[in-house]
């Protein structure tokens, strides 16, 4: 019974990039571009396959990069 309980309790199996929390920074534009659509919108969690915490880190980093004009608010060229 204990083995079944532990196997269903892991949430990291849904997260593609486990080390993403260390790489998320507003200066890493190459990583942030992976989580933007072609129109410049932030991809939702169901598409990006991230956990809630990592999705929030991506959102904060994208907003900082946009306000510092490292990324544009419009379409990606």
HURANOR-V448387 format. One record per residue. N is the residue number from 1. SS is DSSP state (2 for helix, 1 for strand, 0 for the rest). Layout:
n: (N & N)
ss: (SS & SS)
This chain:
n: (1 & 2 & 3 & 4 & 5 & 6 & 7 & 8 & 9 & 10 & 11 & 12 & 13 & 14 & 15 & 16 & 17 & 18 & 19 & 20 & 21 & 22 & 23 & 24 & 25 & 26 & 27 & 28 & 29 & 30 & 31 & 32 & 33 & 34 & 35 & 36 & 37 & 38 & 39 & 40 & 41 & 42 & 43 & 44 & 45 & 46 & 47 & 48 & 49 & 50 & 51 & 52 & 53 & 54 & 55 & 56 & 57 & 58 & 59 & 60 & 61 & 62 & 63 & 64 & 65 & 66 & 67 & 68 & 69 & 70 & 71 & 72 & 73 & 74 & 75 & 76 & 77)
ss: (0 & 2 & 2 & 2 & 2 & 2 & 2 & 2 & 2 & 0 & 0 & 0 & 0 & 0 & 0 & 0 & 0 & 0 & 0 & 2 & 2 & 2 & 2 & 0 & 0 & 0 & 0 & 0 & 2 & 2 & 2 & 2 & 2 & 2 & 2 & 1 & 0 & 0 & 0 & 0 & 0 & 1 & 0 & 0 & 2 & 2 & 2 & 2 & 0 & 0 & 0 & 2 & 2 & 2 & 2 & 2 & 2 & 2 & 2 & 2 & 2 & 2 & 2 & 2 & 2 & 2 & 2 & 0 & 0 & 0 & 0 & 0 & 0 & 0 & 0 & 0 & 0)
